[in-house]
Amino acid sequence: MAYVRIATHPSIFAEPLAPAEALDNVEALMSLPRVRAIGEADGFLAAYRQATGDVVVRGNLVPDAHLATLLRQHGVRRLYTGDADFRKFPFLDVRDPFSR
């Protein structure tokens, strides 16, 4: 859903995707054999509190903290993103896919 939010946002792209096109992209990605969606596991709120204990989380950082916590709950340690906000979560190894 974060992808749909960003890909359709007119303040981010001069020509954002139509919502149906963005959802089609997500559907195509989700149909790949090694791709799966993750969601909150039992104890998510406690995990969120722990993950954000040293970070002031409000506003636009809330969805990033949510995703960071989901990744932590599912054992994902490395995240490829250009979004520097994820560096606030020391349990993630954040790598910019466009840097050398």
N, C-alpha and C positions, 0 to 999 in steps of 0.2 A: 504494500500500500504506500510505502514511502516513495517507491519509484513512481507510482501513479501520481502522487502529490507533486513531485518535482517535475516530471515529464509533461504535465499538463498546466504548469504554473506560468502565467503570462509575464510575471515579473522576472522569471529566470530565463525563459527562452523567448526570442522574438516571434517564433512560430511554434508555440507549444503543440504537443500532440493532442488530438481529440481524445476524450476519455475512453472511447471504445477502442481506439488504436493502442493506447497505453495498456489497456486490459488484454488486448490480443497479444502484445509483447510478453506480458506476464504469463499468459496461458502457454505461449510457445516455450518460454523458459521452463515452466513447471512440467511440461511434457517430456523434458529430457530425462533419461534414465537415472542419472546420478543427482538429480535435484529434488529436494524435498522442502516443504514449508515447515518452519518451527513455530511453536507457540509457547505460551506460558506453561511451565510445569508446576507441579505442586510446590507450594512454598514460594511462589514468585514474589509476593510482596516483601517477604523477609529478605529474599535475594536482592530485590531492588534497593531496599534500605541499606543493605551491606555494600552493594556496588556503588551507591551514591553517597555513602557516609562522609567522604572527604571532599565532595563536590557540591557546590550550590547549584541545584537543578531547578530551573524554572523556565517558563516560556518555551522558546525554540529548542532548548536543550532537553526537554522532557522526552520527545520521541527518540532522540539519540540515546538517552539513558535507558529507555525502554528496550531499544534494540541491543544495546551493549549488555544489558542484563539477560536478555534472551540468549545471546551468543554465549555468555558465561554459563548459563544453566545447561546449555547443550554441548559444552566442551569445546566450543570454537574459540581458539586463541588468537588467530590472525585475521585481520580485516583489511581488505584492499579498498581504500577510499581516499578521495581528495578532501574529505571533510575533516578538518583539523580538530573539531570538537571531540572526536572519539579518542584523541590522545589524552584527554582528561581522565580516562579510565585505565589505570596502570596495568590491569590484568589483560588488556588487549595489545597485541603487537600490530600496530597500525602502519600500513605501507601505502604510499601513494602510487597507484599503478602507472602514473604518467611521469614520475621522476626517474632519473637515471641513477 
